[in-house]
Every structure is written in structure tokens, then in C-alpha cells.
Amino acid sequence: MKKEQTMKYSSSSSASSSYYYYFFKERCLNKGRLPPFFMSFLLLTVIFILFILYSTTPLTPIPNQALSRNLRLPVIKPPPNLPRKGKPIIFHPPLQGYDDGISKCDLSKGHWIPDLHGSLYTNSSCTTIPDSKNCFHHGRSDRDFLNWRWKPDQCNLPRFDPKAFLDFVKGKTLGFVGDSVARNHMESLLCLLSKVETPEDEYKDSEDRKRIWYFPKHDFTLMILWSRYLVSAEERMVNGSGSGNFNLHLHKIDEWSKDLPLLDYVIISAAHWFFRPIFIHNSTGIVGCVYCNTPNVKDYGVGFTLKLAFRSALNHINNCKTCKVRVTLVRTFSPAHFEEGAWNTGGRCNRTSPSGESEINLGTTEWELRSMQMEEIEKANIKGAKVGRRFGALDITRAMLMRPDGHPNEFWGNKWMKGYNDCVHWCLPGPVDVWNDFMMAVLRREASFVS
């Protein structure tokens, strides 16, 4: 009995050590295989040694401030169909603030880079997109054209921050003055701001040419004041019908001037209507024309007429005694991209990606008109400096020359012009949204001079 108890005791006391001994022996005899816990231990040891060897200050304590920061790294998933030739693609995360260099940076010179974050809104999240700009609703299927943003050569242009913008314009009124492309810009801004606050549709006239939106939480008013030529104009009638020819009165400002005293900031633009037959008037009568082919009437061309119209408009702003406007920004010419014909001869714009810098031509009429606008801005600033007003440029022409992929083309749902493609306006969302990146940066810069 005693022997049996001794044997049981010996068995129980050595059971554990015997089990691990035979287990280890068996595992070691299986050539080429190592215990999982051993591999894990070995891997952790190697990582720790490398950390000690190559870290400059591996044991330096981390400040509490750094630990409290909300650091988030973007998930990078390359969009399809990005170019593979040429320079390597660098994916830039969104910028959160305005760096000091932007005040002296030429925002117009740059290139389009992939932007994996796409648009801040969609055609379903923004309920104010007009039907004619809602390209996805009308069947456009490609979306890669949304995955680009403008990168100036000399600096970084931050993405538009709707919250920061609304804080900046709190208690102010901003008005867009111009044609349907100016309205296109306003509609883009409205979608972006709606991500922060839903505006109230405060006013619309019978022709939908004047529209007012109000953001009550920020006491901010946004207006669109439609104008073909900035100066007064009317269509010539023939037998009671419109002729497509216009009388342009350079000495009279269009209807938008009545609302000018209400505005703190003005975004002004015009161009595409100047390509129609025009008879130019001053206070004495007809002094010239554009595309008129009329005997004894000099054709001054589109550029000269556009320049004089902008000069009249900017002079009016400078001379307005009852106006509180602080900053006026001129949005430069927005190019059309008709290929294989004009708007009325089958022209279309069905590209799906941006053009490269080497593909654009800066010797075109578009660039000539942009240069004339820039000249008038400089002249207005000289006079504006004497009365406390600033004039700046939303110089988007070069950037938009590279975006033939951003127009509605056939996807605009127009019931009255079936078969015609829209290569003048811009899809929403789309490349036009970058105009607000420009606007926020330039508005802040110019406002700093008159604060």
C-alpha cells in the first residue's frame, strides 16, 4: 500500500514536467517546424532590437499635448483610370489650414492632381442643384472627373471650408453679378455651405434672375444678380421678334447696380454673351460694333468691348458713394470646350479626365480676354486704394482650360434644345467647385488690406 501511494505521489508530482519534456522533444524532432510561441517571441525580440538601434531618441517621453491631438491618417485608395505615364503621382491629403505662403502665391499657375476625397457634396445631398447641372441625374456614369484638385506650383491651396467661410462672412452680404456661369458658381457655393447650414430661400423674382438665400445662424445673405453684359443692354427686335443682336450701352450700368449698396462683397464676371452681334453705344449714340457687318460702323471685336464693359462696372463700384462694398473679385474667363463643331453644329465635350499643361493653348481668345480682365482689375485697384476698396482676381482661366471633362455635354436634360450639348456650364458637383477654393483664399487676402 505504501509503495502504491509512493508511486501515485511520484506520478502526480512529475506529471507536468514529464508532459512538457516529451512535448518539447516531439516538437524538436519534427524537422523544419518551430513552436508558434517561439516564433512570436523571436519576432518581437528582433523588432525591439531594431527600434533601439535605429531610433534617435527611443526613450524620450511623449508630451501630453501630442497625445491629446486628434491625429487621423487618410485611407488611400487610388481611384481607377489614373494616368500611369510621366511623373509619379503624389497623393496629397486635404489641407486643414491656410499657410503663410498663400498671400504671395500665384494661384493661377499649377496643375491638377488626384484628390481621393472627391467632392464635399453629392447630387443627392445637395437639394438646390438645378436640373440642368445635375449631370448624374441625367445619365452621366463616369465619376473619375471628381477625383482631382488644383495644386498651385508655389503653394498649397486648401480645400474650401464651409464652416470657416460662414464664420468669415457672418453678418455680411455677398453678391454674384453676371450671367448663367456666375450663377453656376453661386450654385456650387450654395451646395458647399449647405453642408453646415440649410439656407432659407428668401426671394426669387418672376424671371428667376434675382435670387436671395439667407443663412440665419450666421446672419449671412447670398445673392445672384443676373446680367448678360454688366452694362445696360437690350435685344434688337425685328417684326416683334428677337433678332439675336444687342444694343450695349457702356455709359449705363445694368439693373444689378440698384442692389449694390446692400453688398459687402461682390463676385463679378461676364464673357460668353459678348460673342454675339453687338452694337456699342455711348452717350452720343452708336460708336462701334461686334460681328455686325454694318457699313460705316467699326467692328472693335470681342476683347475691346468686354474690356470697356468691365471698366464701366468697376468704375461704378469705385464711384458709388452709398455703397459699403469692401472687396470686389473678378472671376476671369471660364472657357468652353466644344470639340468637333460649335454649340449649334454638333460640338461636344465628352472627355472624362483633365488635360495636361502641354495640351492647352495660351494664345487663344479665352486667354486674351482673361488678360484684359486682369488689366482692368489693376486699374480699378489704383483708384480703389483712394476710397478704401480692394479688387482681386479669381484667376481660374488656366486651371479650367485643362478641364474639358467637367461640362454637362449631353447630360443636361434640356427639353427645348434636344440634340445640343452644353460645353459652357459645369456639372455639380464638378471642377467648378474649385472656384470656391480660389474665392476663399483670395477673399481673405484682399479683405486683409481693408480691415
Contacts in CASP RR format, 6 or more apart in sequence:
PFRMAT RR
TARGET T0000
AUTHOR 0000-0000-0000
METHOD contacts of the structure
MODEL  1
MKKEQTMKYSSSSSASSSYYYYFFKERCLNKGRLPPFFMSFLLLTVIFIL
FILYSTTPLTPIPNQALSRNLRLPVIKPPPNLPRKGKPIIFHPPLQGYDD
GISKCDLSKGHWIPDLHGSLYTNSSCTTIPDSKNCFHHGRSDRDFLNWRW
KPDQCNLPRFDPKAFLDFVKGKTLGFVGDSVARNHMESLLCLLSKVETPE
DEYKDSEDRKRIWYFPKHDFTLMILWSRYLVSAEERMVNGSGSGNFNLHL
HKIDEWSKDLPLLDYVIISAAHWFFRPIFIHNSTGIVGCVYCNTPNVKDY
GVGFTLKLAFRSALNHINNCKTCKVRVTLVRTFSPAHFEEGAWNTGGRCN
RTSPSGESEINLGTTEWELRSMQMEEIEKANIKGAKVGRRFGALDITRAM
LMRPDGHPNEFWGNKWMKGYNDCVHWCLPGPVDVWNDFMMAVLRREASFV
S
27 33 0 8 1.000
27 34 0 8 1.000
27 35 0 8 1.000
51 58 0 8 1.000
52 58 0 8 1.000
74 93 0 8 1.000
74 94 0 8 1.000
74 116 0 8 1.000
74 117 0 8 1.000
76 91 0 8 1.000
76 116 0 8 1.000
77 116 0 8 1.000
78 89 0 8 1.000
78 91 0 8 1.000
78 114 0 8 1.000
78 116 0 8 1.000
79 114 0 8 1.000
79 116 0 8 1.000
79 144 0 8 1.000
79 147 0 8 1.000
80 144 0 8 1.000
81 144 0 8 1.000
81 352 0 8 1.000
81 353 0 8 1.000
82 89 0 8 1.000
82 114 0 8 1.000
82 144 0 8 1.000
83 89 0 8 1.000
83 353 0 8 1.000
89 113 0 8 1.000
89 114 0 8 1.000
90 113 0 8 1.000
91 113 0 8 1.000
91 114 0 8 1.000
91 116 0 8 1.000
92 113 0 8 1.000
92 115 0 8 1.000
92 149 0 8 1.000
92 151 0 8 1.000
92 156 0 8 1.000
94 115 0 8 1.000
94 117 0 8 1.000
94 158 0 8 1.000
94 159 0 8 1.000
95 156 0 8 1.000
95 157 0 8 1.000
95 158 0 8 1.000
95 159 0 8 1.000
96 158 0 8 1.000
97 158 0 8 1.000
97 161 0 8 1.000
98 158 0 8 1.000
98 441 0 8 1.000
98 444 0 8 1.000
99 155 0 8 1.000
99 156 0 8 1.000
101 154 0 8 1.000
101 155 0 8 1.000
102 155 0 8 1.000
102 156 0 8 1.000
102 157 0 8 1.000
102 158 0 8 1.000
102 441 0 8 1.000
102 445 0 8 1.000
103 445 0 8 1.000
103 448 0 8 1.000
105 152 0 8 1.000
105 154 0 8 1.000
105 155 0 8 1.000
105 157 0 8 1.000
106 152 0 8 1.000
106 153 0 8 1.000
106 154 0 8 1.000
107 150 0 8 1.000
107 152 0 8 1.000
107 155 0 8 1.000
107 157 0 8 1.000
107 395 0 8 1.000
107 438 0 8 1.000
107 441 0 8 1.000
107 442 0 8 1.000
108 152 0 8 1.000
108 395 0 8 1.000
108 396 0 8 1.000
108 397 0 8 1.000
108 398 0 8 1.000
108 399 0 8 1.000
109 152 0 8 1.000
109 153 0 8 1.000
109 154 0 8 1.000
109 398 0 8 1.000
110 150 0 8 1.000
110 151 0 8 1.000
110 152 0 8 1.000
110 153 0 8 1.000
110 357 0 8 1.000
110 398 0 8 1.000
110 399 0 8 1.000
111 150 0 8 1.000
111 151 0 8 1.000
111 153 0 8 1.000
111 356 0 8 1.000
111 357 0 8 1.000
111 402 0 8 1.000
112 148 0 8 1.000
112 149 0 8 1.000
112 150 0 8 1.000
112 151 0 8 1.000
112 354 0 8 1.000
112 356 0 8 1.000
112 399 0 8 1.000
112 402 0 8 1.000
112 403 0 8 1.000
113 148 0 8 1.000
113 149 0 8 1.000
113 150 0 8 1.000
113 151 0 8 1.000
114 147 0 8 1.000
114 148 0 8 1.000
115 147 0 8 1.000
115 148 0 8 1.000
115 149 0 8 1.000
116 147 0 8 1.000
117 159 0 8 1.000
118 146 0 8 1.000
118 147 0 8 1.000
118 149 0 8 1.000
118 429 0 8 1.000
119 146 0 8 1.000
119 429 0 8 1.000
119 430 0 8 1.000
119 433 0 8 1.000
120 159 0 8 1.000
120 160 0 8 1.000
120 162 0 8 1.000
120 192 0 8 1.000
120 195 0 8 1.000
120 429 0 8 1.000
120 433 0 8 1.000
121 191 0 8 1.000
121 192 0 8 1.000
121 194 0 8 1.000
121 195 0 8 1.000
121 429 0 8 1.000
122 429 0 8 1.000
123 129 0 8 1.000
123 134 0 8 1.000
123 135 0 8 1.000
123 136 0 8 1.000
123 137 0 8 1.000
123 428 0 8 1.000
123 429 0 8 1.000
125 195 0 8 1.000
126 190 0 8 1.000
126 191 0 8 1.000
126 194 0 8 1.000
126 428 0 8 1.000
126 429 0 8 1.000
127 194 0 8 1.000
128 187 0 8 1.000
128 190 0 8 1.000
128 191 0 8 1.000
128 194 0 8 1.000
129 187 0 8 1.000
129 191 0 8 1.000
129 428 0 8 1.000
130 187 0 8 1.000
130 428 0 8 1.000
131 137 0 8 1.000
131 138 0 8 1.000
131 413 0 8 1.000
132 408 0 8 1.000
132 412 0 8 1.000
132 413 0 8 1.000
132 414 0 8 1.000
132 422 0 8 1.000
132 425 0 8 1.000
133 184 0 8 1.000
133 187 0 8 1.000
133 408 0 8 1.000
133 412 0 8 1.000
133 425 0 8 1.000
133 426 0 8 1.000
133 427 0 8 1.000
133 428 0 8 1.000
134 427 0 8 1.000
134 428 0 8 1.000
135 408 0 8 1.000
135 409 0 8 1.000
135 411 0 8 1.000
135 412 0 8 1.000
135 427 0 8 1.000
135 428 0 8 1.000
136 143 0 8 1.000
136 411 0 8 1.000
136 427 0 8 1.000
138 408 0 8 1.000
138 411 0 8 1.000
138 412 0 8 1.000
138 413 0 8 1.000
139 411 0 8 1.000
140 408 0 8 1.000
140 409 0 8 1.000
140 411 0 8 1.000
140 427 0 8 1.000
142 352 0 8 1.000
144 352 0 8 1.000
144 353 0 8 1.000
145 352 0 8 1.000
145 353 0 8 1.000
145 354 0 8 1.000
145 403 0 8 1.000
145 405 0 8 1.000
145 406 0 8 1.000
145 427 0 8 1.000
145 430 0 8 1.000
145 431 0 8 1.000
146 429 0 8 1.000
146 430 0 8 1.000
148 354 0 8 1.000
148 431 0 8 1.000
149 157 0 8 1.000
149 159 0 8 1.000
149 434 0 8 1.000
149 437 0 8 1.000
150 157 0 8 1.000
150 399 0 8 1.000
150 434 0 8 1.000
150 437 0 8 1.000
150 438 0 8 1.000
151 157 0 8 1.000
157 437 0 8 1.000
157 438 0 8 1.000
157 441 0 8 1.000
158 437 0 8 1.000
158 440 0 8 1.000
158 441 0 8 1.000
159 437 0 8 1.000
160 192 0 8 1.000
160 433 0 8 1.000
160 436 0 8 1.000
160 437 0 8 1.000
160 439 0 8 1.000
160 440 0 8 1.000
161 440 0 8 1.000
162 192 0 8 1.000
162 193 0 8 1.000
162 195 0 8 1.000
162 196 0 8 1.000
163 196 0 8 1.000
164 440 0 8 1.000
165 192 0 8 1.000
165 193 0 8 1.000
165 436 0 8 1.000
165 440 0 8 1.000
166 193 0 8 1.000
166 196 0 8 1.000
166 197 0 8 1.000
166 215 0 8 1.000
166 218 0 8 1.000
166 220 0 8 1.000
167 218 0 8 1.000
168 440 0 8 1.000
168 443 0 8 1.000
168 444 0 8 1.000
169 218 0 8 1.000
169 220 0 8 1.000
169 264 0 8 1.000
169 265 0 8 1.000
170 218 0 8 1.000
170 219 0 8 1.000
170 220 0 8 1.000
171 218 0 8 1.000
171 219 0 8 1.000
171 220 0 8 1.000
172 220 0 8 1.000
172 221 0 8 1.000
172 264 0 8 1.000
172 265 0 8 1.000
173 220 0 8 1.000
173 221 0 8 1.000
173 222 0 8 1.000
173 223 0 8 1.000
173 262 0 8 1.000
173 263 0 8 1.000
173 264 0 8 1.000
173 265 0 8 1.000
174 220 0 8 1.000
174 221 0 8 1.000
174 222 0 8 1.000
174 223 0 8 1.000
174 263 0 8 1.000
174 264 0 8 1.000
174 265 0 8 1.000
174 266 0 8 1.000
174 267 0 8 1.000
175 186 0 8 1.000
175 222 0 8 1.000
175 223 0 8 1.000
175 224 0 8 1.000
175 225 0 8 1.000
175 263 0 8 1.000
175 265 0 8 1.000
175 266 0 8 1.000
175 267 0 8 1.000
176 182 0 8 1.000
176 183 0 8 1.000
176 185 0 8 1.000
176 186 0 8 1.000
176 223 0 8 1.000
176 224 0 8 1.000
176 225 0 8 1.000
176 267 0 8 1.000
176 268 0 8 1.000
176 269 0 8 1.000
177 225 0 8 1.000
177 227 0 8 1.000
177 230 0 8 1.000
177 256 0 8 1.000
177 266 0 8 1.000
177 267 0 8 1.000
177 268 0 8 1.000
177 269 0 8 1.000
177 313 0 8 1.000
178 225 0 8 1.000
178 226 0 8 1.000
178 227 0 8 1.000
178 228 0 8 1.000
178 230 0 8 1.000
178 256 0 8 1.000
178 268 0 8 1.000
178 269 0 8 1.000
178 270 0 8 1.000
179 226 0 8 1.000
179 227 0 8 1.000
179 228 0 8 1.000
179 269 0 8 1.000
179 270 0 8 1.000
179 271 0 8 1.000
179 272 0 8 1.000
179 273 0 8 1.000
180 226 0 8 1.000
180 425 0 8 1.000
181 269 0 8 1.000
181 271 0 8 1.000
181 272 0 8 1.000
181 334 0 8 1.000
181 424 0 8 1.000
181 425 0 8 1.000
181 426 0 8 1.000
182 224 0 8 1.000
182 226 0 8 1.000
182 267 0 8 1.000
182 268 0 8 1.000
182 269 0 8 1.000
182 270 0 8 1.000
182 331 0 8 1.000
183 224 0 8 1.000
183 226 0 8 1.000
184 425 0 8 1.000
184 426 0 8 1.000
184 428 0 8 1.000
184 432 0 8 1.000
185 267 0 8 1.000
185 269 0 8 1.000
185 331 0 8 1.000
185 432 0 8 1.000
185 435 0 8 1.000
185 436 0 8 1.000
186 222 0 8 1.000
186 224 0 8 1.000
186 267 0 8 1.000
187 428 0 8 1.000
188 426 0 8 1.000
188 428 0 8 1.000
188 429 0 8 1.000
188 430 0 8 1.000
188 432 0 8 1.000
188 433 0 8 1.000
188 435 0 8 1.000
188 436 0 8 1.000
189 222 0 8 1.000
189 436 0 8 1.000
189 439 0 8 1.000
190 199 0 8 1.000
190 213 0 8 1.000
190 222 0 8 1.000
191 428 0 8 1.000
191 429 0 8 1.000
192 433 0 8 1.000
192 436 0 8 1.000
193 199 0 8 1.000
193 215 0 8 1.000
193 222 0 8 1.000
197 215 0 8 1.000
197 216 0 8 1.000
197 217 0 8 1.000
197 218 0 8 1.000
199 213 0 8 1.000
199 214 0 8 1.000
199 215 0 8 1.000
199 222 0 8 1.000
200 213 0 8 1.000
200 214 0 8 1.000
200 215 0 8 1.000
200 216 0 8 1.000
201 211 0 8 1.000
201 213 0 8 1.000
202 212 0 8 1.000
202 213 0 8 1.000
202 214 0 8 1.000
202 221 0 8 1.000
203 210 0 8 1.000
203 211 0 8 1.000
203 212 0 8 1.000
204 210 0 8 1.000
204 211 0 8 1.000
204 212 0 8 1.000
205 211 0 8 1.000
209 225 0 8 1.000
209 226 0 8 1.000
210 223 0 8 1.000
210 224 0 8 1.000
210 225 0 8 1.000
210 226 0 8 1.000
210 259 0 8 1.000
211 223 0 8 1.000
211 224 0 8 1.000
212 221 0 8 1.000
212 222 0 8 1.000
212 223 0 8 1.000
213 221 0 8 1.000
213 222 0 8 1.000
213 223 0 8 1.000
214 220 0 8 1.000
214 221 0 8 1.000
214 222 0 8 1.000
215 221 0 8 1.000
215 222 0 8 1.000
221 262 0 8 1.000
223 259 0 8 1.000
223 262 0 8 1.000
223 263 0 8 1.000
225 255 0 8 1.000
225 256 0 8 1.000
225 259 0 8 1.000
226 256 0 8 1.000
227 254 0 8 1.000
227 255 0 8 1.000
227 256 0 8 1.000
227 270 0 8 1.000
228 246 0 8 1.000
228 254 0 8 1.000
228 270 0 8 1.000
228 273 0 8 1.000
229 246 0 8 1.000
229 248 0 8 1.000
229 254 0 8 1.000
229 270 0 8 1.000
229 273 0 8 1.000
229 274 0 8 1.000
229 309 0 8 1.000
230 253 0 8 1.000
230 254 0 8 1.000
230 256 0 8 1.000
230 268 0 8 1.000
230 270 0 8 1.000
230 309 0 8 1.000
230 310 0 8 1.000
230 312 0 8 1.000
230 313 0 8 1.000
231 248 0 8 1.000
231 249 0 8 1.000
231 250 0 8 1.000
231 251 0 8 1.000
231 252 0 8 1.000
231 253 0 8 1.000
231 254 0 8 1.000
231 309 0 8 1.000
231 312 0 8 1.000
231 313 0 8 1.000
232 248 0 8 1.000
232 249 0 8 1.000
232 252 0 8 1.000
232 253 0 8 1.000
232 254 0 8 1.000
233 246 0 8 1.000
233 247 0 8 1.000
233 248 0 8 1.000
233 249 0 8 1.000
233 254 0 8 1.000
234 246 0 8 1.000
234 247 0 8 1.000
235 242 0 8 1.000
235 243 0 8 1.000
235 244 0 8 1.000
235 245 0 8 1.000
235 246 0 8 1.000
235 247 0 8 1.000
236 242 0 8 1.000
236 243 0 8 1.000
236 244 0 8 1.000
236 245 0 8 1.000
236 246 0 8 1.000
236 247 0 8 1.000
236 279 0 8 1.000
237 243 0 8 1.000
244 276 0 8 1.000
244 277 0 8 1.000
245 276 0 8 1.000
245 277 0 8 1.000
245 278 0 8 1.000
245 279 0 8 1.000
245 292 0 8 1.000
246 273 0 8 1.000
246 276 0 8 1.000
246 277 0 8 1.000
246 278 0 8 1.000
246 279 0 8 1.000
247 278 0 8 1.000
247 279 0 8 1.000
247 281 0 8 1.000
248 278 0 8 1.000
248 279 0 8 1.000
248 280 0 8 1.000
248 281 0 8 1.000
248 305 0 8 1.000
248 309 0 8 1.000
249 281 0 8 1.000
249 282 0 8 1.000
250 280 0 8 1.000
250 281 0 8 1.000
250 282 0 8 1.000
250 308 0 8 1.000
250 309 0 8 1.000
250 312 0 8 1.000
251 281 0 8 1.000
251 282 0 8 1.000
251 283 0 8 1.000
251 312 0 8 1.000
253 312 0 8 1.000
253 313 0 8 1.000
253 316 0 8 1.000
257 316 0 8 1.000
260 266 0 8 1.000
260 316 0 8 1.000
260 317 0 8 1.000
260 320 0 8 1.000
260 323 0 8 1.000
260 325 0 8 1.000
261 320 0 8 1.000
261 322 0 8 1.000
261 323 0 8 1.000
261 324 0 8 1.000
263 323 0 8 1.000
263 324 0 8 1.000
263 325 0 8 1.000
264 324 0 8 1.000
264 325 0 8 1.000
264 326 0 8 1.000
264 327 0 8 1.000
265 325 0 8 1.000
265 326 0 8 1.000
265 327 0 8 1.000
265 328 0 8 1.000
265 329 0 8 1.000
265 443 0 8 1.000
266 317 0 8 1.000
266 325 0 8 1.000
266 327 0 8 1.000
266 328 0 8 1.000
266 329 0 8 1.000
267 328 0 8 1.000
267 329 0 8 1.000
267 331 0 8 1.000
267 394 0 8 1.000
267 439 0 8 1.000
268 313 0 8 1.000
268 314 0 8 1.000
268 328 0 8 1.000
268 329 0 8 1.000
268 330 0 8 1.000
268 331 0 8 1.000
269 330 0 8 1.000
269 331 0 8 1.000
269 332 0 8 1.000
269 334 0 8 1.000
270 306 0 8 1.000
270 309 0 8 1.000
270 310 0 8 1.000
271 306 0 8 1.000
271 333 0 8 1.000
271 334 0 8 1.000
271 369 0 8 1.000
272 336 0 8 1.000
272 424 0 8 1.000
274 290 0 8 1.000
274 302 0 8 1.000
274 303 0 8 1.000
274 305 0 8 1.000
274 306 0 8 1.000
274 309 0 8 1.000
275 291 0 8 1.000
275 302 0 8 1.000
276 290 0 8 1.000
276 291 0 8 1.000
277 289 0 8 1.000
277 290 0 8 1.000
277 291 0 8 1.000
277 292 0 8 1.000
278 289 0 8 1.000
278 290 0 8 1.000
278 291 0 8 1.000
278 292 0 8 1.000
278 305 0 8 1.000
279 286 0 8 1.000
279 288 0 8 1.000
279 289 0 8 1.000
279 292 0 8 1.000
279 294 0 8 1.000
279 297 0 8 1.000
280 286 0 8 1.000
280 287 0 8 1.000
280 288 0 8 1.000
280 289 0 8 1.000
280 290 0 8 1.000
280 300 0 8 1.000
280 305 0 8 1.000
280 308 0 8 1.000
281 287 0 8 1.000
286 297 0 8 1.000
288 297 0 8 1.000
288 298 0 8 1.000
288 299 0 8 1.000
288 300 0 8 1.000
289 297 0 8 1.000
289 298 0 8 1.000
289 299 0 8 1.000
289 300 0 8 1.000
290 299 0 8 1.000
290 300 0 8 1.000
290 301 0 8 1.000
290 302 0 8 1.000
290 305 0 8 1.000
291 299 0 8 1.000
291 301 0 8 1.000
292 299 0 8 1.000
293 299 0 8 1.000
302 365 0 8 1.000
302 369 0 8 1.000
303 365 0 8 1.000
303 368 0 8 1.000
303 369 0 8 1.000
303 372 0 8 1.000
306 369 0 8 1.000
306 372 0 8 1.000
306 373 0 8 1.000
307 372 0 8 1.000
307 373 0 8 1.000
307 375 0 8 1.000
307 376 0 8 1.000
310 330 0 8 1.000
310 372 0 8 1.000
310 373 0 8 1.000
310 376 0 8 1.000
311 376 0 8 1.000
311 379 0 8 1.000
314 328 0 8 1.000
314 330 0 8 1.000
314 376 0 8 1.000
314 377 0 8 1.000
314 379 0 8 1.000
314 380 0 8 1.000
314 391 0 8 1.000
315 380 0 8 1.000
315 383 0 8 1.000
317 323 0 8 1.000
317 325 0 8 1.000
317 328 0 8 1.000
317 380 0 8 1.000
317 389 0 8 1.000
318 380 0 8 1.000
318 383 0 8 1.000
318 384 0 8 1.000
318 387 0 8 1.000
318 389 0 8 1.000
325 389 0 8 1.000
326 388 0 8 1.000
326 389 0 8 1.000
326 390 0 8 1.000
326 447 0 8 1.000
326 450 0 8 1.000
327 389 0 8 1.000
327 390 0 8 1.000
327 391 0 8 1.000
327 392 0 8 1.000
327 443 0 8 1.000
327 446 0 8 1.000
327 447 0 8 1.000
327 450 0 8 1.000
328 380 0 8 1.000
328 389 0 8 1.000
328 390 0 8 1.000
328 391 0 8 1.000
328 392 0 8 1.000
329 391 0 8 1.000
329 392 0 8 1.000
329 393 0 8 1.000
329 394 0 8 1.000
329 439 0 8 1.000
329 442 0 8 1.000
329 443 0 8 1.000
329 446 0 8 1.000
330 373 0 8 1.000
330 376 0 8 1.000
330 377 0 8 1.000
330 391 0 8 1.000
330 392 0 8 1.000
330 393 0 8 1.000
330 394 0 8 1.000
331 393 0 8 1.000
331 394 0 8 1.000
331 396 0 8 1.000
331 435 0 8 1.000
332 369 0 8 1.000
332 370 0 8 1.000
332 373 0 8 1.000
332 374 0 8 1.000
332 393 0 8 1.000
332 394 0 8 1.000
332 395 0 8 1.000
332 396 0 8 1.000
332 397 0 8 1.000
333 366 0 8 1.000
333 367 0 8 1.000
333 369 0 8 1.000
333 370 0 8 1.000
333 373 0 8 1.000
333 397 0 8 1.000
334 396 0 8 1.000
334 397 0 8 1.000
334 400 0 8 1.000
334 424 0 8 1.000
334 426 0 8 1.000
335 364 0 8 1.000
335 366 0 8 1.000
335 397 0 8 1.000
335 400 0 8 1.000
335 401 0 8 1.000
336 343 0 8 1.000
336 349 0 8 1.000
336 407 0 8 1.000
336 423 0 8 1.000
336 424 0 8 1.000
337 349 0 8 1.000
337 351 0 8 1.000
337 403 0 8 1.000
337 404 0 8 1.000
337 407 0 8 1.000
337 423 0 8 1.000
338 347 0 8 1.000
338 348 0 8 1.000
338 349 0 8 1.000
338 421 0 8 1.000
338 423 0 8 1.000
339 347 0 8 1.000
339 348 0 8 1.000
339 349 0 8 1.000
339 404 0 8 1.000
339 423 0 8 1.000
340 346 0 8 1.000
340 347 0 8 1.000
340 348 0 8 1.000
341 347 0 8 1.000
341 348 0 8 1.000
343 420 0 8 1.000
343 421 0 8 1.000
343 423 0 8 1.000
343 424 0 8 1.000
344 420 0 8 1.000
346 419 0 8 1.000
346 420 0 8 1.000
346 421 0 8 1.000
347 421 0 8 1.000
347 423 0 8 1.000
348 409 0 8 1.000
348 410 0 8 1.000
348 421 0 8 1.000
348 423 0 8 1.000
349 404 0 8 1.000
349 405 0 8 1.000
349 406 0 8 1.000
349 407 0 8 1.000
349 409 0 8 1.000
349 421 0 8 1.000
349 423 0 8 1.000
350 409 0 8 1.000
350 410 0 8 1.000
351 404 0 8 1.000
351 405 0 8 1.000
352 405 0 8 1.000
353 405 0 8 1.000
354 402 0 8 1.000
354 403 0 8 1.000
354 404 0 8 1.000
354 405 0 8 1.000
355 401 0 8 1.000
355 402 0 8 1.000
355 403 0 8 1.000
355 404 0 8 1.000
356 402 0 8 1.000
357 402 0 8 1.000
359 402 0 8 1.000
360 398 0 8 1.000
360 401 0 8 1.000
360 402 0 8 1.000
361 367 0 8 1.000
361 401 0 8 1.000
362 398 0 8 1.000
362 401 0 8 1.000
366 397 0 8 1.000
366 401 0 8 1.000
367 397 0 8 1.000
367 398 0 8 1.000
367 401 0 8 1.000
370 395 0 8 1.000
370 397 0 8 1.000
373 393 0 8 1.000
374 393 0 8 1.000
374 395 0 8 1.000
377 391 0 8 1.000
377 392 0 8 1.000
377 393 0 8 1.000
380 391 0 8 1.000
381 390 0 8 1.000
381 391 0 8 1.000
381 392 0 8 1.000
384 390 0 8 1.000
384 391 0 8 1.000
388 450 0 8 1.000
389 450 0 8 1.000
390 446 0 8 1.000
390 447 0 8 1.000
390 449 0 8 1.000
390 450 0 8 1.000
391 446 0 8 1.000
392 442 0 8 1.000
392 446 0 8 1.000
393 442 0 8 1.000
394 435 0 8 1.000
394 438 0 8 1.000
394 439 0 8 1.000
394 442 0 8 1.000
395 438 0 8 1.000
396 434 0 8 1.000
396 435 0 8 1.000
396 438 0 8 1.000
399 434 0 8 1.000
400 431 0 8 1.000
403 431 0 8 1.000
404 423 0 8 1.000
405 431 0 8 1.000
406 426 0 8 1.000
406 427 0 8 1.000
406 430 0 8 1.000
406 431 0 8 1.000
406 432 0 8 1.000
407 421 0 8 1.000
407 422 0 8 1.000
407 423 0 8 1.000
407 424 0 8 1.000
407 425 0 8 1.000
407 426 0 8 1.000
407 427 0 8 1.000
408 421 0 8 1.000
408 422 0 8 1.000
408 423 0 8 1.000
408 425 0 8 1.000
408 426 0 8 1.000
408 427 0 8 1.000
409 421 0 8 1.000
409 422 0 8 1.000
409 423 0 8 1.000
410 419 0 8 1.000
410 421 0 8 1.000
411 427 0 8 1.000
412 421 0 8 1.000
412 422 0 8 1.000
412 425 0 8 1.000
414 420 0 8 1.000
414 422 0 8 1.000
426 432 0 8 1.000
END
